[in-house]
Amino acid sequence: VETIRPDIFRPGFFSVFDVLVHLHREGKITLEYHFDESMNTNVIDRIDGEPNWWYQIYFSGGWPENNVFRSDHYPWKDGATLRVSKMDPAKIEAIYQTWREEIKRLRSVGGKVIIPNVLIQSRSFHMEFRNVEVTAHNMRKDIFQDGVITALDVIMSLGDQKKLSYDLKWYEAIGRADIVKDYWIENIDSDKAFGGCGYVYETGSLKYRRFTGNHIHLPTGSRPLNSPEYVELFWICL
């Protein structure tokens, strides 16, 4: 499988959307699509002549979940399961509109990623930051091209700006998820993950908070950003 987004992925790595393109090239499906600059993404026009498709993907140890993330940004991982099904076109258009708003926000500040709201709901404290400028740290340069900004870069940028301290830890596996292979935010300031307790996160448009689309099981280091409306980290115990 080869990526059609070499601006995002390094050779040998590819996205969920690239899998659909590969199936098309193999003659397994007929995929019609185009790249939309106003949203910075490839969109499906038709599959086998039918319009209005959306996707679900989950990794090892996961389950199907709502998502509103660009499929050509979503890295493929060994053991992943992909489902594509019909969806109400009005719902698809509503998602597209939030993506257009992101790109407008990005262009309005000269291409800088400046996040209006970053929230951290920790075990013993609450932090809120406004208009956080985020820069790339290239922590996953095995997957992404240099300069690709991920959700992990948000916390790292706040660290650069002396707004907080943090530690990262690499996990090969976590619980039932036997293929993780990514960094986890292990602690922020005085609160450190322990046992089944630690930080989870979400990001995107405020219209899709929590499990309506933004809260997906994609590690921070593997989630490329455009210009989301917010990023939130919160403490949970499983």
Helices and strands as residue ranges (DSSP letters): H 16-25, E 31-36, E 41-47, E 53-58, E 81-86, H 89-108, E 113-121, E 126-134, H 152-160, E 166-171, E 182-188, E 191-192, E 197-204, G 206-208, G 210-212, G 220-222, E 230-237
